[in-house]
């Protein structure tokens, strides 16, 4: 019976209803859109990071890994492992002769086999050159190239920390979208890395897995089966991931204050209805409506406001999601690598959670005016009207 009374108050106070629904709807839509974009950008950051960062990185406590072929054979037998390949990584100096003189810069030199670059689909990151030309020279990050006036075919002299030198021509330029990598790393063929660092051993073994979120579990299994020290991508990039998580958490807390604002709107609307319907409520009490029914009627009214507001917010979110395809991503490309459009990821669980949060805050805000309505004395209400 009380829900019919809620509908009656809803229909007779449409102006208050529209304001309350818009308040809840805008709050919910802003929260949903913000969470969706934050999730999308976070996932994009992780995917960009994993283009250059191994899912699992293996190192030896004794320095170089001499018998890396045997270790690779062992690791490939572990369930969930998709790809294993050796690398030689070390610091060095890149010297490039330009019209303005000789440019020198400290860089990270990574030696990797051409076949392994093909397997990790590094071709997708090349903005100049092809994988097939890798053995003929070296690949350099776009950010390094921006600082000097050089291009494909120009010669780069590399000097290792041991003083050994090699000279290679630029055969490719890459842009992974991960600034630290693009501005510091030079890729050279594995055999040339052996030459410049004076070793036949690998400094690390990189592992790619089928499911990136199972990397930690597989890393522990590798630890048991080998004498190598393994670190998953989550540990290798712990600070970055913590920063992304903290950023999302602070953003959600700040935007949640919008729900408090919408709750105040509902509070004001229902309190106004109670004051305007003082006599009508008194009559209802006089003809037999109990306090609990009056209380539940106004509580249900706030529920209707939040329900329609949530539905409106979800519709706005869906419209926003599909309109992102027409948004110019060049604005954000300096911070995030967005090849096509702004990513938007939101789960049903998150939609349900935000909807429940909006509904609960709306119901809580209506408790006081509902109690006010249920405590109206029918004698006084009828007497003074």
N, C-alpha and C positions, 0 to 999 in steps of 0.2 A: 504493500500500500504506500509506503513512504517514497518509493521511487517515482510513483505517479505525481506525488506532490513536488518532487524535484523537477520533473519535466514541466510542471505548471509554472514554477518559479523561473525556470529556464526560458520558457516561451514569453512570459510576461516581462522579462528584463533582458531583451535581446542585445541592447546596447552594451550592458555590462558583460554579457556573455561573449560578444565579439571582441571586446577589449581584452578580456581574460584569455580567450583562445589565442589571440594574436600574441599576447605576452608569452604564453607557454610555447607556442609554435616557433616563434623567433628564437627563443632560448634553446629549444631542443635542436632546431636546424643548425644554429651556429655551433653548438657542441658536436653534433654528428659530423658536420662538414670539417670542422677543425681536427677531430680525431681521425677522420678518413684521410685527410691530406697529411697529417703528421705520420700516420701509419705508412702511407705510400712513400713519403720522402725517406722515412727510416729504412724501409725495405729497399728502396733504390740505393741508399747509402751503403747498405750491407752488400747488395749485389755488385755495386761498383767496386767495393773494397775486395770482394772475393774474386774479382777478375784478376787481381794482382797478388792477393794474399792467399796462400794455400789454405785448404780446409784444415789440414794438420801439417805442422812443421816438425821435422825430425832432425835432431842434432846429436853429435857424440860428445860425451863428457871429456873425451881425450883429444878433441880438436876435429881433424878431418875424418871422414868416413872412407876408409881405404877400400874395403870390399863391399861397395854400395850395391853391386849387382846382386849379390846373395841376399842382402837385406831387402832389396826390392822384391825378389822372388818370394820371400817369406810374407811380406806385407800384402802382396797381391792375393794370397790365399785367404785372407781375413774377409769375412762376409761384410758387404756394404762398401768395400773399397772399389772405386771405379778406375783410378789412374794413379800411378806412382812414377816419379821421375826425379833424377838427380840435378843438383844445381851447384855451381861454384859462385859464391858471393863474397865480394870484398870491396874495400874502399880504395879509391884511386883519384887521380887528377886527369881531367880532360883538357887538352890544349887544342884550340881551334884557331887557325890563322884567318883573319878577316882583313878588310880594307883599312880598318882602324888600328890594326895591330894584332897581337896574339892574345886570345881570350883564354884564361885559365879558370877552372872551377872544380871544386871537390865534388865527386860523384860516387854513386854506388854502382859497381860493375857486376852485372849478373850474367853468368855463363849458362846457357841452356841449349838443348838440342832442338833443331828445327822441327823434328817430328813431334816433340812435346808441345811446341808452340801451336802446331796445327791441332793437336788433340784438345788443348784448352781453348780452341777457337779464338786465338789472339788476333786473327785476321780482322775480326769485327772492330778491333780497336785501332787499326791502322788508318790514318787519314792520308798517308802518302806511302807508296811502295807496296810490295807484296811479300808474303811469307817465303815464296820461292827464291827471293833475292837475299834472304837472311844470311846464308853461308858466305855470300860475297862481301859482306860488310857488317854494319851494326845498325840497331834500331835505337833511336833517341826520343825522349819524351818531348812533347810539343812545347811545354813550358821552358825547357832548356833552349829549344830552338828560338823561342821568342826573344831571348836575351842577346842573341847574336845573329848577324846577317848571313846565315848559311842555309843550304838547302840540300836536297838529294844529290849525291855525287861528291859533295865536299868531304875533305879528309879530316879525320879526328885522330889526334895522337893521345893514346891512353898510357898512363904511368901508374903502376901499382905501388903499394906502400913499401915494397921491397926494392923499388927503383927500376924494375923491368918495364920495357916499353913495347908497344905494338902500334901500328898505324893502320886504320881501317877507314873505308869510305861510308858515308851515311847512305844506307839502302832502304830505310823506312822511318817514318815518324808516327808515333802512337799517341793517342789521347784516351786514357782509361776513365777519365772523369774523377780520378783520385789525385788531388793536387800534389800531395807529398811524393807520390810515385812518379808522376809526370815531370816533376821539377828536379828530381834527384837521380833517376835510374837510367842507365845505358845498358842495353841488352847486346851481348856478343855471343857468337857460336861457342859451344861447350869446349871444343878443342882449342880455340884461341884463348879461352879463359884458363885452361891448363897451362898454356904457354906463358901468359902474363903473370900468373900467380905461382908458376913453377911447381905444379903438383899434378899428380894423376888421380888424386882423391877428390870426392865431393865434399863440400862444406856443409851441405844440408840435403835432405830428401823431402820433397814436397808430395803430399798425398791429397787427392781429390776423392770425395765420397759421394754416394748417390743421394743421401739425405744430409744436408748441411747441419741439421739440428741433432743428428746422431754422432757428430764429429767428436764430442767429448767422450762418449762411450767407446768409440773405436780407438781413440787416442790411448785410453786406459788399457785396452786390449793389446795394442801395439807395445806398450810399456812392459806388459807381462811376457810377450813373445820375443822381444829383442832387448838389447842393452842400450838402445837409443833413448834419448830424452824427447818426449813428444809433447807438443802444445797445440791445442785446438785453436781455430780462428777466434773463438770467443775469448780465450786467454791472451792471444797475441794482440787483440784489439780491445782489450778490456776497458781502457780509459775512454776510448771513442764511444763504445756501446753504453757505458755508464753516463756519458755526457748526453747522448741521444735520449736515453731513458729519463734522465733528470729533466731535460727540456720538455719532453712530452708530459711528465707528471706536473710540472709547474704550470704549463699551459692549460691542462685540464682543470686544475684547482682554480686558476684565475677565471676561466670561462664558466666554471660552475656557479660563480656568483650571479650569473645571469638567471639561474634558476631561483635564487633567493629573491631577485627583483620581480620575477614573474609570480612568485609566491605572495609577495606583498600586494601585487595587483589583484590576485584572487582574494586575498584577505580583505582588501578595501571593497571589492565588488560585493562579496557576500555580506560583509558588515553593513554596507549601504542598503542591500536588499532587506536585511533583518530590520533595520531602522524604518525603512519605507513601508514594510509590511507588518508593522507593530500590531495594528488592530486585527488584521487577518489572522496572524498567528494566535492572538488572544482568543479569537472566535474558534479557531481549530482546537485550542486547548479546552475551551468551554464545552464543545460538542463531543469531547471524549478522546482526542488525540493525546497520547502519552508523551512525556518529555523525551523518551528515547526515540520515538518516531520522528518528532520534530528535529532532534539532534541528527539522526541518520539521514533525514531529508536534505539538510543543508550540507552534510558531509558528502552525500551522493551527488549533490549539485557541483561541488568542487571537483569530484571525480569526473563528471561529465565535461567540465571545462578542461581538465588536464587531458582527458581521452581525446577530445577533438583537437586540442592543441598539439598533442603528440602526433596524431595522424597528419595534421597540417605540416608539422616540422619534418616528418619523414618524406612527405611529398616534395617539399622544398629541397631537402637533401638529395633526393633522386634527380630532380631537375638540375641541380647544381652539378651533380656527378657527371651527367651526360653532356652538360654544357662546357665542361673542362676541355673537351676535345677541340673547341674553337678558340681556346685561350693561347696567346703567344707565349711559348715557354722560354723564349730568348731572355726574358726578364730575369729568370731564375738560373739560367745556364752558367752564370759565373760562380754560383755556389753549389748547385746540384747539376749532375750530368743527366739531362732529360732529353733523350733522343727523339721522342715523338710528342708526348703530352704529359701534363702533370699527373703523377700516379695518385690513385685514390683507392684505398683499401680499408674496408670496414666489415666486421663480422656480424652475424646475427646476434651473437652474444653481447657485443658492444651496443648494438641498437637496443636490445632488450634491457641491458643494464642502465643506459641513459634514460630510457622510457620509464623504467621503474623508479629511478631517482627523481625524475620530474613529477611522477604521480605521487610518490610519497611526500615530497616537499609541498605539493599542492594540498594534499589531505591534511598535513600537519598545520599548514597556514589557516585552514578553515575550522580548526578545532575550537578556537576561542569564540568566533562569531556563532558557531553552531551551538555551543554551550549557552551563549547569550540568548539565542532564540528559544532554546528549550527551557530557560529559566524565567521566561516572561509570565507574569501573573495575569491570568485571564480576566480577573475582576478589574484590575487597574487598566489593562489594555482597553477593555470595552468602556469603562467608566470615563476615561479621559479623552476618548475619541468621539 
